[in-house]
Amino acid sequence: MAQVPQRFFDALAVRTWCGLSLRALGHAREEIDAINVYPVADGDTGTNLYLTVESAVAAVEAVFAAHEVDGEPRDGSAAPRDGAGGPSLADAVGAMAHGALIGARGNSGTILAQLLRGMAQVLSVRSDTDHTGGQGLQRALRHAAASARQAVAHPVEGTVLTVASAAADAADAAGGDCAEVARAAYEGARAALAATPGQLAALERAGVVDAGGHGLVTVLAALVETFTGRAPGPVAAPHARVERAVEGQCSAEEGDGNGPAFEVIYLLEAEDAAVARLRQRLDALGDSLVVVGGDGLWNVHVHVDDAGAAVEAGVEAGRPYRIRITHFGHGDAHTTKAERPPRERAQRAVVAVVPGEGLAALYTEAGATTLLARPGEPPASGELVQAVRRAHAREVVLLPNDAELRHTAAAAAEQARTEGIRVALIPTRSAVQGIAALAVHESERRFDEDVVAMTSAAGATRHAEITVAERQSWTTAGICQAGDVLGLIDGDVAVIGADVSRVAATVLDRMLSAGGELVTLVLGDEAPESVADHLEARVREAYLAVDTVVYRGGRQGALLLVGVE
């Protein structure tokens, strides 16, 4: 079915473009993975680009969902030009860029995140019309290409950077509306992609075009479809297919031990000056260095032999998190794949999404494979699939620990099942339910029996959280104001107050009124130090035979998580 074309680049066009890009990359992912030979032949460029755009789509959809309240924006801002109560162009492109930044994977995904950020910096300039035409799109593509080059420590021609520059040049030479500019950018990028084997020896030897550039052309094809209603057709660039024999040859050439052993990626909260020093240090440690972002949040990507030193450099610069370290040989850094036998799969594993570093340590100590979710930034389905793969087990119990992740976790479970992994999804709505499930987990039991026991334990655990309202809004307990302390029981606001300890005590009393044997308290970093002591004393004094256990959750978003079993 043909796509309804967008006349201008506005919030709806951003949403449409992101969705079409994700669909197109989903179709092209395997082809792009197959031609991935530079800078490392690890066969995951298409997957990384898909995961990066998937994160951008989730962020844009969240912005639109936030405005769908009786046709009025939640933040009280003026409605956009169409009066539909949707987000502004600045809101949409900002979300797109932020989502791509926090979800960026691999070298090409990180560069794509910077390209989108560069576009957002131009398109987010507010105007009376809240949309832009062909000239605005030209400026956005030009700034995107320039900012991406600046983010790469040592730009190489014949890569996605070359393709992005060609797209910007072609867009600059075009006139007319967004559709004409987008079509020119696509054709310019496509021609540049076809020329990449003549610019990079690794591509020429393998007989392929640049994988990252192929991905960018795919994204630009989606941009054309956004404004014309029709896709321009497949990216039929020369040398766009590689046989398995050639793929193996490329892996031997690029992965023969001459290059760095590890890929290190992490998000980093740091000041600009500290990031400048970090660039210098990481550049001395390895290669393929890309640092993208700004305004205090950065995505760092580098290939190194000493992964620990790369992480330590991030610690010195600021606060690194979502740290991912991948060995290109999938083995020890000092052995080849031929010398190291493949690791035997475990029979069963538990994979859990956790909201804070403290809980991640607790779950890991209990034997679970964890995926850390920063507050307000839920993981994409692809990240959950990778966590399941990382568990390296024949059977996996998946604990999403968040009601909002139900559909994402279900999609990840279905994908893992197609890969031959037996996956059971337990619909835990809170990390305290996950703790209860993990406490009764026994890998020696039959899989079905273990899943039933864990599901029963999670279902028998009521959950609550104490948090702070960010804005005025209607709740099931009445109207709350920004800064009010909210007590949510089983996902619904039950108590509104001004004092954390008092709200928490009221919530706990309501939960224990129905009975209970064990209270679990998980304290966030911003919770008052006295709240745990206050609640423990209250349980001892008012509820005989009820035990209390307290954990430190770290930066988990909520001030306090409460579980009652």
N, C-alpha and C positions, 0 to 999 in steps of 0.2 A: 504494500500500500504506500502511495506517495505521501511524503511528509508535507504538512501544511507549512508553506514558507513564511519566514519572518521578514518584515520589511526593514526593521531597524535592529541595531544591537541594543537590546534592553534586557531586563531581568529574565523574561520568558525565553528570549533567544539564548541566554547563558544556560538556562535549564535544558532547553532542547539540544543545544550543542553538546553538553556534557553527556546526556543520555544517548545520543547518537554515537558519540565517540566511544562510549563504553560498549555499545552493541557492535560497532565496527571492529574494535580491538578484540572483542570476544571471538569474532569470526576469524580474525587474522592472527590470533595469538600463537597458534602452533606453527604457522608459516614463519612468523618473525623469530620465534624461538629457534627454529631449525637453521636459520642463516646467521645466528649470533656467533661471530668469531672474534670480534674486537670490542673492548680491549682484552677480554678473556672469553674463551670459547666455553662458557658455562650454560649455554642454551636456555636462558631464562629472560631475555630482554622483553619478549612479548608478554610474558606473565607479569613481569615487573611493571610494565606500562599499564597493563590492565588493572593491577592492584592500585596503582597511583590514581588512575582516573576513577576507579570505583570509590576511593576515599573522597575525591572531589565531588562526585555525584551525591554521596551521602550527606556531605556538608551543605550542598545547595538545596537538596530536598528538605533538610532540617530547617533551613531558613524559610522556605515556602510554607512548611507546616506551621512554623511559629506565627505566621501572619494569617492563617486560616481560622480565625476566631470571629464568627459573626460578620465576616467581611471587613474587619477592622484590624489594623496592625496592633500587635500586643504592646509595643513600646509607646503607643500614643502618637507616633509620627504621622505626618500627612500622608494620605493615600497617594499612590502613583498616578501617572497621567491617565490611566484607563479607569481609575476609580474602583478597581477590583479589590483593593486592600492588600495587594501583593507586595513583595519586597522591592526595594529600589535597585537600580543597576549596580550601585556601589555595594549594596548588601550582597547581591548575588555573586559578583565577581570576587568580592572579598572572601566569601565563603568558598568559592571554587579554588582560589589560590591557597587558602588556609588548609582546606581539605587535602589538596594535592601535596602540600608541604609536609603535613604530619603523616601522610600515607605513602610518601615517595619510597620506592624500592629500587635498588640497583643504580648503576651509573646513569642509564637513560631515563629512568623514572625520576631521578633527582633533577636532571637537566630539564625534563618536561615540567616539573613543578616550578622551576625558575622561569621558564617561558610563560607559564600561566600567571605567575606572580608579576612578571614584567607587563603583561597585558593588563592585569588588574590595576596596576599603578597608574596607567593612563585612563582606563575606562571608569575608575572609581571617582574621578573628578566630578563633583556634583554640578548639575546644570538645571535650568528651569524645566527642560523637557525630559530629563532623566533617561535619555537614550542618545545613541550616537549613530552617525551614518558612515558612508564609505571613508571619509577622511579620518574620522576617529579610529576606525578599524586599521587603516594604514599606519597611523601613529602607534597604535597598540602593538602591531606586529613588528614594527621597527624597534621599539623599546624592548620587546620581548627577546629578540635576537641579540641585541646589544647586552642586555643584562645576563643572559645565559652565558655568553662568552666571558663576561667578567667573573662569573661564578666558578669557572673551570681554571685550575691553576695553570695548566699548559694546554691551551686549545690545539686541537689537531684537525687538519682539513680532511675531508672525506668522511666526516662523522655527521651526527645530527646537528651540530653547530653550523656546518656548511649548508645543510638543507634549510635550516631556519633562516640563515642570512639570505639565501636565494629566494625564499618565500617572501621575505620583507622587501627585497629589491624589486621583485615582480609586482608586489602590491603597490609599491611607490610609483611604479611606471603606469599603473592602471588608473583609470578614472571611473567615475560613476558611483553607484550605490554599493551597499555591502555585498550583494550577490556578485557583482563584477569584480570587486576587490578580492573576495574570498576565492573566486574561480581563478584569478590571476595568481594568487599566492599558491594555490594548489598546483597549478601547472608549472610554476617556477620551481617549487619544491620537488615535484616529480621528475623534472628534467635534471635537477641537481643530484637527486638520488641515483638516477641511471648512470651518472658520471663518477660516483664515489669509488668504484673499483679502480679507476685510473688514478686516484689520488692517494690510495692507501694500499700498501703492498700486501697486507694480510687479506684484504678483500679480494685483490686480484688473484692471489694464489688459490683462494677457496672458490673463486668464481661466483661471488655473491655481492649484493649491495649491502650497505650499512644497515644493520637491524634497527638501531635507534632512529635513523632517518626514515626507514620504512614505516616505523610506528608514527612518526610525526606526519608523514604524508597521509596516513590513514586518519589521523585526527583532523587534518585540514580538509580531507574529503568529507568528513562529517560536518565541518563548518560550511562547506558549499551546500550540502543538503539542507542545512538549517535555513539558509537564505533563498534557496531555489526550489526546495521541495523534492529534489531528486539527487541521489548520489551520483557522482561523476563516473562510477564504475570501479572495478578492482584496480589495485596498484600493480599494473602489469609491467613492472620495470625489468630490464634485462638482468639476467643472472639471479633472479629472485627465487630460485629453487636450488637446493643442494642435496645430493645423494648422501645416504648414510656413510658410504665409504669415505667421501670427501669430508663429511662432518667429523668422522673419527680422525682423519688426517689433521684437520684443523685443531682438534683437541690436543693432539700430540705436539703440534707446533707451538700452540699458545700455552699449553699447560705442562711443559716439560721440565718445570722446576726453575726456569730462568726468571720468571716473574714472581711477584709477591705471593705468599701462600694464602693470605686471608683477605676477605672483604669485610670491612667494619662500617657499620651505619648506626647512627644514633641521632635522636633529637637533642637539642642543646638549648638551654636557657642561659643566655650570656649577653654581655654588653658588646658593642661594636669593637671597642679597643681590644678586648680580650679575644674576640674572634679573629682579628687581624694577626695577633700573635699566634693563635692556634693554627692558622693557615700556614705560617712559616714553619712551625714545628712539624706539622703533618706532612708538609711538602718534603721535608728532609727525611721523614721516616719511610715514605712510599711513593706511589704514583696514583693516577686516576683520581686525583683529589678534586672533589666538587663540594663547595659549601654554599648553600642557598638559604634564603630567608631574610630576616630583618625584624626590626621592632622587638628585639629581645628573644625571638624564637628562630632557631636555625636547624637545618637538616644537614648532617655531615656525612660524607661518603669518601672512603679512601681504601686503597689496596696496600697492604703492608705485610711484612713478615712477623712483626711483633705486635699482635693485636692488643696485648695488655698496655703497651706504651701508647697506642692510639687512644685507648679509653682513658688512660691517666691524663693525657693531654687535654681531653675534654673536661675531666674533673677539675683540672687547674684553671680552665677557662670559665667554667660555670657549673651548671647542673645537667649532666647527660642522663637520658633515660630512653626507654624503648631501644636498648642496645641490641643489635643483631650482628653476630660474628659468624661468617660462613667460610669454611675452608674449601678452596677450589677443587682439591682432590678428594674431598669427603673423607679424609683420613687424617693421620697425624702429620704435623707440619714437616717432619723430618723423614717421612717415608713416602714412597710412591704407592699408587693404588695397587700395583702388582705385588708389592711387598706386604700389604696389609689386607687380610681377608675381610670381607664385608661383615658388619656387625649383625649378630643374630637378632631377629625380632623377638621382643618380649611377647608373652602370651596376652597380657592385658595391661592397660594403662588408663589413667584418669587425666583428662585435659580440662583445665579450668581457666575461665576468664576472671581476673581479680582486679579490684579497683585501686589497690595501693601497694607500695613496696613491702610494707610490713606483712600484709596478707600473702603476698607472693612468696615471701620467705617461709611463712607458716605452711602454705600449701606444698611448697617444694620439699620441706622437711618431712611432710607426710607422704611424700612419694609421687605427687602430682606433677605433670608438665603444665606450666603456667603461661598465660598470655596476659601481660599487664595492660590494662585499659586506663588511660588517663581520663580524669573526670571531664565529661562533655565531649570526648573523642572516642566513641566506640570503635572496636576493631571491625574491619571488613571481613566478608566471608572468606576471602582468599587468605587472610592472616590466620583465621581459624583452621583452614585446611592445612596450612603449613605447620601449625602447632600440632595437629593430629599426625602429620607425617613425621615431625620431630620426635614424637613419642615413640615411634618405631615399634608398634605393637600390632598384633593380629586383631585384637579386640580393644575398643576404646570407649570409655564412658565420658561423655561430654557434658560439662557443667557450665552453662553460660552465665549464671549468677546475675542476671538482669532481664527483667521482663521485656525490655526493648530489643533484646538480642535474640528473641525467640525465632523470628523468621531468618535472620542471618545465620544463626547456629543450625537451623534446619537445612538451609542451603549448603552449608559447609559439610554437614553430616552426609547429605545425599552425594556430594562430590566425592567424599572419601570412600563411600560405599562402592562407587564405580571403579575405584582403584583397588578393590578387593579387601578393604578394611571393614570389619564388622563394627558398626558404631551405634551406640544407644545414647539418645539425647534425653537427659533428665531436665525438665523445664524449671530449674532453680531460678527464683526471682531475686535472690539476694545472696551475698557472699556468706552470710550466716547459715543459710540453708545448705550451701555447698559444704561448709564445715561439718554440718550434721551428717550429710551424705558421706563425706570422706571418712568420718569417724567409724562408720559401720562397713566400709569397703573391705572385702576380703578377696584377694585375687585367686585363692585356692578354690573358691566356690564355683559352681557352674555359672556361666555368664548371665543367664536369665535370672538366676536366684540372686546374684550380686546386684543386678540392676533393680530388681524388685525391692530388696532391702534398702538400697540407697535412695530410691524414689520414696519409699515409705518414710524414711528418716527425714528427708527434705520436706515432704508434705506435712509432717507432724510438727514442723518448726514454724511458728509464727514469726514474722520479721517486721522490723520497724527501723526507721532512721530519723535522726534529728539533724536538720539542716537550716540554712538561713535563706529567707526569701530574697530574690534578686530584684523583684519589682512588685508593684501592686497587682493583685489578681484575685479572681473569685476562686474559692476552694470549697470542698465539701464541709468545712468547718466555719465558713464565713469568708469575709474579705480580709486579706492580709496586706500589709504594707511592706515596702522594701526595708529589709533589715529585721523583720520579725523572725522569731525562732519558730520553726514548724516541726511538728511531730507527726510523721506519717506511719500508719499501721497498715501493713499489707498493701502498701502502695497508695493509700488514700490519706489526705490530710485529716488528722483527728484532733489535733491540739494546736492552737496559735498562742504564743506568749512572748515575753521579753527576756526571760532568763533561761539559759540552757539547762541548768540543773532541775529547775522546777518543771519545765516542759518534759524533760526526760523522765522524771519521777512520775508524772501524770501518765505518760505513755506506758511506762512499766507497770503501774498499778492496773491500768485497763487490760493489759495483756495477761497479767497474772490472775486477774479476776476469774478467768476461765480455767485456772489451774496451770501447773507446770512443775518440772523437776530441775531444770537447768536453765540458767540465764547466761547468755553469751554477750559480752560487750566488746565492741571493736572501736577503739578510740582513733579519731583522725588527728592529724598534726595540729589543727586549729581548735581542738576541743579544750576547754578549761581543764587544768590538771586535777582539780578537786572533784570533777563530776563522777569519775569512777568510784572514788572512795565514798562519795555521798550515796550512790546507788547501791554499792555493796552493803553499806550499813543499813540502808532501808530494807533490803532483802533479808538480811539477818534478823532484823527486829520485827518485821511484819509477816514474813513468810517462812514458817518453819519447814525444814527438810528440803529447802530449795537451795541448790548450789549456784555459785557465780564464778565464771571464768572471764578474765580480761586479756585482750590482745591489743597490741599497737598496730594500727593499720597503715600509718604513714599518710601520704597525700591521697586520700581516697574520695575527696569531694564532700561527703557528708561529715558532719562533726562527730557523729556517733551512729554505729549500727548496733541494733539490738536483736537478739534471737531468743525465743522462749520455746523450750522443748518440753 
